[in-house]
Amino acid sequence: MIYPMSKLLRALPLIALSATVVLTAQRAGTPMAPQPAPKPVTLLPQETHFTSLKQLTNGGENAEAYFSFDGKRLSFQSTFGHGCDQIYSMNIDGTDKRLVSTGDGRTTCSHYSADNKSIFYASTHLAGKECPAPPDQSLGYVWGIFDGYDIFKANADGTNPVQLTKTPGYDAEATVGKDGRVVFTSVRDGDMEIYSMNPDGSDVRRLTNAPGPDGGPFFSPDGTKIVWRGYHPGPGAELDQYFALLKKAAWKPTSLEVFIMDRDGKNQKQVTHFGKANWAPYWTPDGKRIIFASNMKDPRGRNFDLFLVNLDGTGLEQVTFNETFDGFAMFSPDGKKLVFASNRNDAKEGETNIFIADWKW
């Protein structure tokens, strides 16, 4: 979760809009305005795991699409018709796109509950109806870790949002296990760390403790483990700069690696050691491998593709071969489909859209 170091994603929410932008007056349950029909999608011959590929969105910036536990709906975030990201849901064929979030502030990282009756997402709408100001770009290429983000639980149609986190600072990136336990990222203790809580916001437990940015957690299919992306530089200038930027609600991403741990935070292990931006990990349905995005094959670090890897870091396999960006991959619960975000087939340079593929093992 959170966007990658890609020039092609320069229009995405962490870089784009000023706090003066006012969002359109829509509320949860409102159908998304019709998007233009996309161009036909061409399957790349190297992408042998895909037997078909369909583009589900077209226009604005669309990303972080995640399946409901019954595999029938997708939640996702989009700037289409808004000044900055809002949360939507849709059928897995791209129909019935509906606003889930309040229409105010900026949102990120949505995920269905295990019973498919609720949806979790992070939003800044209580801190202000307008888009929060982007981070100071004189600091270089940085992502905004906005203090106004809190995690909300709403009905699946977006009605009745309830605030779950109330601590100062960034609380976001919430995902849910089969038993209802929620994992998320927070800076409540002065660092970007991973926590878990009950679905009502109670019983908050800190799971990671190493200095440096940790986030983007997902439970394994059986709920016993968690995968996440992180980076832990040793004492020195790099770590000092990280904490200095974090105090300004910003983060300059450099290297990231994929990690796994038990659901209680024990037995933390680093999976990847590629020294690049290896991030946005998710489990295969059997829990034996991880799919993630990486720029390891691009010397300039701009092109991200999807890769599969075993839990011990062996068996690396490249999945996508598009020359721009592919990321935020998630398998359907039955393992027959893969949803991901990509710059491929864009109508305008840099647009990001959601694609769904029929998957062949």
NUMARLUM-145460 format. One line per 10 residues: number of its first residue (from 0); for each residue x, y, z of N, C-alpha, C. Coordinates in steps of 0.2 Angstrom, whole numbers, plus 2048, in hexadecimal, padded with zeros to 3 digits. Atoms other than C-alpha are relative to their C-alpha. Layout:
# NUMARLUM-145460
NUM = X:Y:Z:X:Y:Z:X:Y:Z ~ ...
This chain:
# NUMARLUM-145460
0 = 804:7FA:800:800:800:800:804:806:800 ~ 7FC:7FA:801:806:812:7FD:803:7FF:7F9 ~ 7FF:801:807:80C:815:7EB:808:800:7FF ~ 7F9:801:801:81D:811:7E3:804:805:7FD ~ 7FB:7FB:803:82C:81A:7DD:800:800:7F9 ~ 800:800:808:827:81C:7CB:7FE:806:7FD ~ 802:7FA:804:827:82B:7C0:7F9:7FF:7FD ~ 806:801:803:818:823:7B8:7FA:800:804 ~ 805:7FF:7FB:80E:825:7C8:800:807:803 ~ 7FF:7F9:7FD:812:837:7CA:7F9:803:802
10 = 807:7FD:7FE:7FF:83B:7CA:7FC:7FD:805 ~ 803:803:7FB:7FB:830:7D8:7FF:804:806 ~ 802:7FB:7FB:7F4:837:7E8:805:803:805 ~ 7FB:7FD:7FB:804:839:7F3:804:806:7FD ~ 7FC:7FB:803:80B:845:7E6:7FC:806:7FE ~ 803:7FC:805:7FD:84E:7DE:7FD:806:802 ~ 804:7FA:800:7F1:85A:7E5:800:804:806 ~ 800:7FB:7FA:7F0:869:7F1:7FA:7FF:804 ~ 806:800:7FB:7E5:86B:800:7FB:804:7FE ~ 805:7FB:802:7DB:878:7F6:7FB:7FC:7FC
20 = 804:804:804:7D3:86A:7EC:7FA:7FE:804 ~ 806:802:7FC:7C1:867:7F1:7FD:7FB:7FC ~ 803:806:804:7B9:856:7ED:7F9:801:7FF ~ 807:7FF:802:7A8:854:7E5:7FC:7FD:805 ~ 805:802:7FB:799:852:7F0:7FD:7F9:7FF ~ 803:807:800:796:83F:7F0:801:7FD:806 ~ 800:804:7F9:793:833:7FE:800:7F9:7FE ~ 7FF:807:800:795:821:801:7FA:7FD:7FC ~ 805:803:804:78B:816:7F5:7FE:803:7F9 ~ 801:7FD:807:78B:822:7E6:804:7FC:7FB
30 = 7FC:803:805:78F:81A:7D6:805:804:7FD ~ 7FB:7FC:803:79F:81F:7CE:7FE:802:7F9 ~ 802:7FD:807:79D:82A:7BE:803:7FB:7FB ~ 7FE:805:805:79F:81F:7AF:807:802:7FD ~ 7FA:7FF:803:7B1:81D:7A9:800:7FF:7F9 ~ 800:802:807:7B6:81D:797:802:7F9:7FF ~ 7FE:807:802:7B8:80C:78F:807:7FF:7FF ~ 7F9:801:802:7CA:806:78F:801:7FD:7FA ~ 7FD:803:806:7D4:801:780:800:7F9:801 ~ 7FF:808:7FF:7D5:7EE:77D:806:7FF:803
40 = 7FA:802:7FC:7E2:7E6:788:803:7FA:7FC ~ 7FD:805:803:7EF:7DC:780:804:7FC:805 ~ 7FC:804:7FB:7F7:7CD:78A:807:800:7FD ~ 7F8:801:802:80A:7CD:78A:801:7F9:800 ~ 7FE:807:801:811:7BC:784:804:7FD:806 ~ 7FC:803:7FA:81D:7BB:793:7FC:7FF:806 ~ 805:800:7FA:80E:7BD:79F:7FC:7F9:800 ~ 803:807:801:80B:7AA:79F:7FB:7FE:805 ~ 805:802:7FB:801:7A9:7AF:7F9:803:7FE ~ 807:7FD:802:7F3:7B4:7A7:7FD:7FD:7FA
50 = 804:802:806:7E6:7AC:79C:7FC:805:7FD ~ 804:7FA:803:7DC:7BC:79A:802:806:805 ~ 7FF:7FA:7FC:7DE:7CE:7A0:7FB:805:7FE ~ 806:7FB:801:7D0:7DB:7A2:802:806:804 ~ 7FF:7FA:7FD:7D2:7ED:7A6:7F9:802:804 ~ 806:7FF:7FC:7C5:7F2:7B4:7FF:807:801 ~ 801:7F9:7FF:7C8:805:7B5:803:803:7FA ~ 7FD:7FC:805:7CC:813:7A9:7FF:807:801 ~ 801:7F9:7FF:7CF:824:7AE:802:802:807 ~ 7FE:7FE:7F9:7D7:82D:7BD:806:7FB:802
60 = 7FB:805:7FD:7E3:823:7C9:7FC:7FB:804 ~ 804:806:7FC:7DC:812:7CF:805:7FB:802 ~ 7FB:805:7FD:7E6:806:7DA:7FD:7FD:806 ~ 801:804:7FA:7E6:7FA:7E9:7F9:7FD:800 ~ 806:804:801:7D8:7EF:7E3:800:7FA:804 ~ 800:806:7FC:7D4:7E1:7F0:7FA:7FC:800 ~ 806:804:800:7C8:7D3:7EF:7FD:7FF:807 ~ 804:802:7FA:7BA:7D0:7FB:801:7F9:802 ~ 7FF:807:7FF:7BB:7BF:804:7FC:7FB:7FD ~ 803:804:804:7AE:7B8:7FA:801:800:7F8
70 = 7FD:800:807:7B7:7BD:7EA:7FB:804:7FB ~ 805:7FD:805:7A8:7C7:7E3:801:807:7FF ~ 7FF:7F9:800:7AD:7D9:7E6:807:802:801 ~ 7F9:7FD:7FF:7BD:7E4:7E5:7FF:807:803 ~ 800:7F9:7FD:7C0:7F3:7F0:806:803:7FD ~ 7FA:7FD:803:7CC:800:7E8:800:807:801 ~ 800:7F9:7FF:7D1:812:7E9:801:803:7F9 ~ 800:7FC:806:7CF:81F:7DB:800:807:801 ~ 801:7F9:800:7D1:831:7D7:7FB:802:7FB ~ 804:7FE:805:7C4:830:7C9:7FA:804:803
80 = 806:7FC:7FE:7B7:83E:7CC:802:804:807 ~ 7FE:7FD:7F9:7C1:844:7DC:806:804:7FF ~ 7FA:7FD:800:7CF:84F:7E0:806:7FC:803 ~ 7FB:805:7FE:7D8:841:7E9:7FC:7F9:802 ~ 803:807:7FF:7D5:82E:7ED:7FA:800:804 ~ 805:802:7FC:7C5:828:7F3:7FF:7F8:7FF ~ 801:807:800:7C0:816:7F6:7FA:7FE:7FC ~ 806:803:804:7B4:80C:7EA:800:7F9:801 ~ 801:807:801:7AE:7FB:7E8:7FD:7FE:7F9 ~ 803:802:807:7A9:7F1:7D8:800:7F9:800
90 = 800:807:801:7A5:7E0:7D2:806:7FE:7FC ~ 7F9:802:803:7B4:7D6:7CC:800:801:7F8 ~ 800:7FF:807:7AE:7D9:7BA:801:807:7FE ~ 7FF:7F9:801:7B0:7EC:7BC:7F9:804:801 ~ 807:7FD:7FF:79D:7EF:7BE:7FE:803:807 ~ 802:7FE:7FA:794:7F8:7CB:805:803:805 ~ 7FB:7FC:7FC:7A1:804:7D1:7FD:805:805 ~ 803:7FC:7FB:79C:80D:7E1:804:803:805 ~ 7FC:7FC:7FB:7A3:81A:7ED:7FF:7FC:807 ~ 800:803:7F9:7A7:812:7FE:801:805:805
100 = 7FE:7FB:7FB:7B0:820:807:7FB:806:800 ~ 805:7FB:7FF:7A8:830:80C:800:806:7FB ~ 7FF:7FB:806:7AE:83B:7FD:804:806:803 ~ 7FC:7FB:7FD:7B8:846:809:807:7FE:801 ~ 7F9:801:7FF:7CB:847:80C:803:7FB:7FB ~ 7FC:805:805:7D7:83A:805:7FF:7F9:804 ~ 800:807:7FD:7D5:827:808:805:7FC:7FD ~ 7FB:805:803:7E0:818:805:7FE:7F9:803 ~ 7FF:807:7FD:7E1:805:808:7FA:7FD:802 ~ 806:803:7FD:7D0:7FD:809:800:7F8:800
110 = 800:807:800:7CC:7EB:80D:7FA:7FE:803 ~ 807:802:7FD:7BC:7E1:810:801:7FC:806 ~ 800:804:7FA:7B8:7D8:820:7FF:7F9:7FE ~ 800:807:802:7B8:7C5:820:7F9:7FE:7FF ~ 807:802:802:7A5:7C4:820:7FD:804:7FA ~ 801:7FC:806:7A5:7D0:811:7FA:806:802 ~ 806:7FB:7FE:798:7DC:81B:803:807:801 ~ 7FD:7FA:7FE:7A5:7E9:81F:806:802:7FC ~ 7FA:7FE:803:7B3:7F3:818:804:805:804 ~ 7FC:7FC:7FC:7C2:7FB:820:804:804:7FB
120 = 7FC:7FB:804:7CC:80A:819:802:805:804 ~ 7FE:7FB:7FD:7D6:818:81E:7FE:807:7FD ~ 802:7FA:803:7D1:82A:81C:802:806:804 ~ 7FF:7FA:7FD:7D5:83C:820:7FA:805:801 ~ 806:7FB:801:7C3:843:81F:7FF:803:807 ~ 801:7FD:7FA:7C2:846:832:805:806:801 ~ 7FB:7FB:800:7D2:851:830:7FE:806:7FC ~ 802:7FB:805:7CA:85B:822:7FD:7FD:7FA ~ 804:803:806:7BE:859:813:804:801:7FA ~ 7FC:7FF:806:7CC:85F:807:805:7FB:800
130 = 7FB:805:800:7DA:855:801:806:803:804 ~ 7FA:7FD:7FC:7E9:857:80D:806:802:7FB ~ 7FA:7FD:804:7F8:861:806:805:7FA:7FF ~ 7FB:805:801:805:856:7FE:806:802:803 ~ 7FA:7FE:7FD:816:855:806:804:804:7FC ~ 7FC:7FB:803:823:862:802:805:7FD:7FC ~ 7FC:803:805:82B:85D:7F2:807:802:800 ~ 7F9:7FE:800:83B:867:7F6:804:7FA:805 ~ 7FD:805:7FC:83E:858:802:803:7FA:7FB ~ 7FF:805:805:840:84D:7F2:7FA:7FC:7FF
140 = 806:804:802:835:83F:7EC:7FE:7FC:807 ~ 803:803:7FA:82B:83B:7FC:7F9:7FE:800 ~ 807:802:7FF:81B:833:801:7FD:803:806 ~ 803:7FD:7FB:80F:83B:80C:7FD:7FB:805 ~ 802:804:7FA:80C:832:81D:7FB:804:804 ~ 804:7FB:7FD:7FD:83D:821:7FD:7FF:807 ~ 802:801:7F9:7F9:840:833:7F9:7FF:801 ~ 807:800:800:7E7:841:82F:7FD:7F9:7FF ~ 803:806:802:7E5:82F:82A:7FE:7FC:807 ~ 803:805:7FB:7DA:824:836:7FD:7FA:7FC
150 = 803:806:803:7D3:813:832:7F8:800:802 ~ 807:800:7FF:7C0:811:830:7FD:7F9:7FE ~ 804:806:802:7B4:802:82F:7F9:803:7FF ~ 807:7FE:803:7A4:805:825:7FC:7F9:7FE ~ 804:805:804:796:7FA:81E:803:7FF:7F9 ~ 7FD:801:806:79B:7F2:80E:7FE:805:7FA ~ 802:7FB:805:791:7FF:804:803:807:802 ~ 7FD:7FA:7FE:79B:80D:80E:7FC:804:805 ~ 804:7FC:7FB:78D:812:81A:803:7FF:807 ~ 7FE:801:7F9:790:814:82C:807:7FF:802
160 = 7F8:801:7FE:7A3:817:82D:801:801:807 ~ 7FE:7FF:7F9:7AA:815:83E:807:800:801 ~ 7F9:7FE:7FF:7BB:81C:844:803:7FA:804 ~ 7FD:805:7FB:7C6:80E:84B:806:802:803 ~ 7F9:7FD:7FD:7D7:817:84E:7FF:807:801 ~ 801:7F9:7FE:7D8:827:857:806:803:803 ~ 7FA:7FD:7FE:7EA:829:85B:803:805:7FB ~ 7FD:7FB:804:7F4:838:854:804:7FD:7FB ~ 7FC:802:806:7FD:835:843:7FD:7FB:7FC ~ 803:804:805:7FB:829:835:7FE:7F9:802
170 = 803:806:7FF:7F0:81A:837:7FD:7FE:7F9 ~ 803:801:807:7ED:811:826:802:7F9:7FF ~ 7FE:807:803:7F0:801:81B:7FD:7FA:804 ~ 804:806:7FC:7E3:7F6:825:7FE:7FB:7FB ~ 803:806:804:7E0:7E5:81E:7FE:7FB:806 ~ 804:804:7FC:7D6:7D7:826:801:7F8:7FF ~ 800:807:801:7D8:7C4:82A:7FA:7FD:800 ~ 806:804:800:7CC:7B6:829:7FC:801:807 ~ 803:800:7F9:7C9:7B7:83C:7FE:807:802 ~ 802:7F9:7FE:7C5:7CA:83B:806:805:803
180 = 7FA:7FC:7FD:7D6:7D0:842:802:805:7FB ~ 7FE:7FB:805:7DC:7E0:83A:807:801:801 ~ 7F9:7FE:800:7EE:7E4:836:801:807:7FC ~ 7FF:7F9:803:7F4:7F6:832:806:803:801 ~ 7FA:7FC:7FF:802:803:831:7FE:806:804 ~ 801:7FA:7FC:804:811:83E:806:803:802 ~ 7FA:7FC:7FD:810:81E:844:7FF:802:807 ~ 802:7FE:7F9:808:81F:855:806:800:805 ~ 7FA:801:7FC:819:81A:85D:806:804:7FD ~ 7FA:7FC:803:824:826:852:803:7FC:7FB
190 = 7FD:803:806:828:819:845:7FA:7FD:7FC ~ 805:804:804:81F:810:837:800:7F9:802 ~ 800:807:7FD:81A:800:83F:7FA:7FC:7FE ~ 806:804:801:80D:7F2:83D:7FD:7FE:806 ~ 804:802:7FB:800:7EF:849:7FA:7FC:7FE ~ 807:803:801:7F0:7E4:84B:7FB:802:805 ~ 805:7FE:7FC:7E0:7E7:853:7F9:7FC:7FE ~ 807:803:801:7CE:7E0:855:7FC:804:7FB ~ 803:7FC:805:7C2:7E5:847:7FC:806:803 ~ 803:7FA:7FD:7BA:7F2:854:805:805:802
200 = 7FB:7FC:7FE:7CB:7FA:857:803:7FF:806 ~ 7FE:802:7F9:7CE:7F2:868:806:7FB:7FF ~ 7FB:804:800:7DD:7E8:86D:806:801:7FB ~ 7FA:7FE:805:7EB:7F1:863:806:7FD:803 ~ 7FA:804:7FE:7FB:7E7:863:805:802:7FB ~ 7FA:7FE:805:80C:7ED:85B:803:7FA:7FE ~ 7FD:807:803:814:7DF:850:807:801:7FE ~ 7F9:7FF:803:824:7E7:849:803:806:805 ~ 7FD:7FB:7FB:831:7F1:853:807:802:7FD ~ 7FA:7FE:803:840:7F4:847:800:807:7FD
210 = 801:7F9:802:844:806:843:800:800:7F8 ~ 801:800:807:83F:80A:831:7F9:7FF:7FE ~ 807:801:803:82F:809:826:7FE:7F9:7FF ~ 804:806:801:824:7FA:828:7F9:801:7FF ~ 807:7FE:802:813:7F9:820:7FE:7FB:7FB ~ 803:804:805:807:7F1:814:7FF:7F9:802 ~ 801:807:7FE:803:7E1:81E:7FA:7FD:7FE ~ 805:804:801:7F8:7D3:819:801:7F9:803 ~ 800:807:7FD:7F3:7C3:822:801:7FB:7FA ~ 800:806:804:7F7:7B2:81A:7F9:7FD:7FF
220 = 807:803:801:7E8:7A8:813:7FD:7FC:806 ~ 802:804:7FA:7E8:79D:823:800:805:806 ~ 800:7FB:7FB:7EA:7AD:82E:806:7FF:805 ~ 7FA:802:7FB:7FA:7A6:837:806:805:7FF ~ 7FB:7FC:801:806:7B2:82F:7FE:807:7FD ~ 801:7FA:803:808:7C4:828:806:801:7FC ~ 7FB:7FE:805:812:7CA:819:7FF:808:800 ~ 800:7F8:800:817:7DD:818:807:802:7FD ~ 7FA:7FD:803:824:7E8:810:803:805:806 ~ 7FD:7FC:7FB:831:7F1:81B:808:801:7FD
230 = 7F9:7FE:801:843:7F8:81B:803:803:807 ~ 7FE:7FF:7FA:84E:7F9:82A:808:802:800 ~ 7F9:7FD:800:85E:804:828:803:800:807 ~ 7FD:800:7F9:86B:803:836:801:808:802 ~ 7FF:7F9:7FE:86F:813:840:805:804:7FB ~ 7FC:7FC:804:876:821:836:7FB:805:7FC ~ 803:7FA:803:871:82F:82A:7F9:7FE:7FC ~ 806:803:804:864:824:820:7FA:800:805 ~ 806:801:7FB:85A:820:830:7FE:807:803 ~ 801:7F9:7FD:85C:832:837:7FB:804:7FB
240 = 804:7FC:805:855:839:826:7F9:7FD:800 ~ 807:803:800:846:82C:827:7FC:803:806 ~ 804:7FD:7FA:841:832:839:7FF:807:7FF ~ 801:7F9:801:844:844:834:7FA:802:7FB ~ 805:7FF:805:838:843:825:7F9:7FD:803 ~ 806:803:7FD:82B:838:82F:7FD:806:805 ~ 802:7FB:7FC:82A:847:83B:7FC:805:7FC ~ 804:7FC:805:824:851:82C:7FB:7FC:7FC ~ 806:804:804:817:844:827:802:7FE:7F9 ~ 7FD:802:806:822:83E:819:805:7FA:800
250 = 7FB:806:801:82C:82F:813:803:800:7F9 ~ 7FD:801:806:839:82D:806:802:7F9:7FF ~ 7FF:807:801:838:81B:800:807:7FF:7FC ~ 7FA:802:804:849:813:7FA:7FF:7F9:7FF ~ 801:807:800:84B:801:7FD:7FB:7FD:804 ~ 805:804:7FC:83D:7F5:803:801:7F9:7FE ~ 800:807:800:83D:7E3:806:7F9:7FD:802 ~ 806:803:7FE:82F:7D6:809:802:7FC:806 ~ 7FF:804:7FA:82E:7CE:81A:7FA:7FC:802 ~ 806:804:7FD:823:7C1:823:801:7FF:807
260 = 800:801:7F9:81F:7BE:835:7FA:7FC:802 ~ 806:803:7FD:813:7B4:840:7FB:806:801 ~ 806:7FB:7FF:802:7BD:843:801:804:807 ~ 7FF:7FC:7F9:808:7C2:855:807:804:800 ~ 7FA:7FC:801:818:7CA:84E:807:7FC:801 ~ 7FA:804:7FF:824:7BB:852:803:7FD:7FA ~ 7FD:803:806:830:7B3:846:800:804:7FA ~ 7FF:7FB:806:833:7C2:83B:806:7FE:7FB ~ 7FB:802:805:83C:7BD:82B:800:804:7FA ~ 800:7FC:806:842:7C7:81C:800:7FB:7FA
270 = 801:805:805:83D:7BE:80C:804:803:7FA ~ 7FC:7FE:806:845:7C9:7FE:806:804:802 ~ 7F9:7FD:7FE:857:7D0:7FE:802:803:7F9 ~ 7FE:7FE:807:857:7D9:7ED:802:807:800 ~ 7FD:7F9:800:85C:7EB:7F3:7FC:805:7FC ~ 804:7FB:804:84E:7F3:7E9:7FA:802:804 ~ 807:7FF:7FD:83C:7F8:7EC:7FC:7FA:7FF ~ 804:807:801:834:7E7:7EF:7FA:801:805 ~ 805:7FE:7FC:823:7EB:7F6:7F9:7FD:7FE ~ 807:802:801:810:7E9:7F6:7FF:7F8:7FF
280 = 800:807:800:811:7D6:7FA:7F9:7FD:802 ~ 806:804:7FF:802:7CA:7FA:802:7F9:800 ~ 800:808:800:800:7B7:7FD:7FD:7FD:7FA ~ 803:804:804:7FD:7AA:7F1:7FA:7FC:804 ~ 805:803:7FD:7ED:7A1:7F5:802:7FA:805 ~ 7FE:805:7FC:7F6:792:7FC:805:802:806 ~ 7FC:7FD:7FB:801:79D:807:807:7FE:7FF ~ 7F9:802:801:811:796:800:805:805:7FC ~ 7FC:7FB:804:817:7A4:7F5:7FD:807:801 ~ 802:7F9:7FF:816:7B7:7F5:800:803:7F9
290 = 7FF:7FB:806:812:7C3:7E6:801:807:802 ~ 7FF:7F9:7FE:819:7D4:7E7:803:804:7FA ~ 7FE:7FC:805:81E:7E3:7DD:808:802:801 ~ 7F8:7FE:800:831:7E8:7D9:802:803:7FA ~ 7FC:7FC:805:83C:7F3:7CF:807:7FD:7FF ~ 7FA:803:800:84A:7E7:7D0:803:7FF:7F9 ~ 7FE:801:807:84B:7E4:7BD:802:806:7FC ~ 7FF:7F9:803:84C:7F7:7B9:806:804:803 ~ 7FA:7FD:7FD:85D:7FF:7BC:7FE:807:802 ~ 802:7F9:7FF:854:810:7BC:7FB:800:806
300 = 805:801:7FB:847:809:7C9:7F9:803:7FF ~ 806:7FD:802:838:810:7C0:7FB:7FA:7FE ~ 805:805:802:830:800:7B9:7FF:7FA:806 ~ 802:805:7FB:827:7F4:7C6:7FD:7FB:7FC ~ 804:806:802:822:7E3:7C2:7FE:7FB:806 ~ 802:804:7FB:81A:7D5:7CB:804:7FA:800 ~ 7FC:806:7FF:824:7C6:7D2:7FD:7FB:805 ~ 801:805:7FB:821:7B6:7DB:806:7FE:804 ~ 7FA:802:7FC:82D:7B0:7E9:7FD:7FB:805 ~ 801:805:7FB:82D:7A1:7F5:801:804:807
310 = 7FF:7FD:7F9:82C:7A5:808:807:801:802 ~ 7F9:7FF:7FE:83F:7A2:80A:804:804:7FB ~ 7FD:7FB:804:843:7AE:7FC:803:7FC:7F9 ~ 7FD:804:806:847:7A0:7EE:7FA:800:7FB ~ 806:801:805:83D:79D:7DE:7FE:806:7FD ~ 803:7FA:803:83C:7AF:7D8:7FE:7FF:7F9 ~ 803:800:806:830:7B0:7C9:7FD:806:7FE ~ 803:7FA:802:82C:7BF:7BF:7F9:7FE:7FD ~ 807:801:802:819:7C0:7BB:7FE:805:7FB ~ 801:7FB:805:817:7D0:7B1:806:803:7FD
320 = 7FB:7FD:804:821:7D8:7A4:7FE:807:7FC ~ 802:7F9:803:819:7E9:7A0:805:804:802 ~ 7FA:7FB:7FF:825:7F7:79E:7FF:806:804 ~ 801:7FA:7FB:81D:803:7AA:7FF:7FD:807 ~ 801:802:7F9:815:7FF:7BB:7FB:7FA:800 ~ 804:805:7FD:80D:7EF:7C2:801:7FF:807 ~ 7FF:801:7F9:809:7ED:7D4:7F9:7FF:803 ~ 806:801:7FC:7FC:7EB:7E2:7FC:7FA:7FE ~ 803:806:803:7F9:7D9:7DD:7FC:7FC:806 ~ 803:804:7FC:7EC:7CE:7E6:7FC:7FA:7FD
330 = 803:805:802:7E6:7BD:7E3:7F8:7FF:802 ~ 807:802:7FE:7D3:7B8:7E3:800:7FB:805 ~ 7FF:805:7FB:7CF:7AD:7F2:800:7F9:7FD ~ 7FF:807:803:7CD:79E:7E6:806:7FF:7FC ~ 7F9:800:803:7DE:7A2:7DE:7FF:800:7F8 ~ 801:800:807:7D6:7A3:7CC:801:807:7FD ~ 7FF:7F9:803:7D8:7B6:7CA:805:804:804 ~ 7FB:7FC:7FD:7E5:7C3:7CD:7FE:807:7FE ~ 801:7F9:801:7E1:7D6:7CF:806:804:801 ~ 7FA:7FC:7FF:7EE:7E3:7CD:7FF:807:7FD
340 = 801:7FA:803:7F1:7F5:7C9:806:801:7FB ~ 7FB:800:805:7FB:7FA:7BA:800:807:7FC ~ 800:7FA:805:800:809:7AE:7FF:7FD:7F9 ~ 801:803:807:7FE:7FD:79F:7FA:803:7FD ~ 806:7FE:804:7F1:802:792:7FD:806:802 ~ 803:7FA:7FE:7EF:813:799:7FE:805:7FA ~ 802:7FB:805:7E5:820:790:804:807:800 ~ 7FC:7FA:7FF:7F0:82E:797:806:7FE:803 ~ 7FA:802:7FC:802:82C:79C:800:801:807 ~ 800:800:7F9:804:827:7AE:7FA:7FE:803
350 = 806:802:7FD:7F2:822:7B1:801:7F9:803 ~ 7FF:806:7FD:7F1:813:7BC:7F9:7FD:800 ~ 807:804:800:7E2:806:7BA:801:7F9:803 ~ 801:807:7FD:7DC:7F6:7C1:7FF:7FB:7FB ~ 800:805:804:7DE:7E6:7B8:7FE:7F9:803 ~ 802:807:7FD:7D7:7D4:7BB:802:7FB:7FB ~ 7FE:805:804:7DF:7C5:7B4:7FD:7F9:802 ~ 801:807:7FE:7DA:7B3:7B3:806:7FD:800 ~ 7F9:802:7FE:7E8:7AA:7BB:801:7F8:7FE ~ 7FF:807:801:7F0:799:7B5:806:7FF:804
360 = 7FA:802:7FC:7FC:791:7C2:804:7FB:7FC
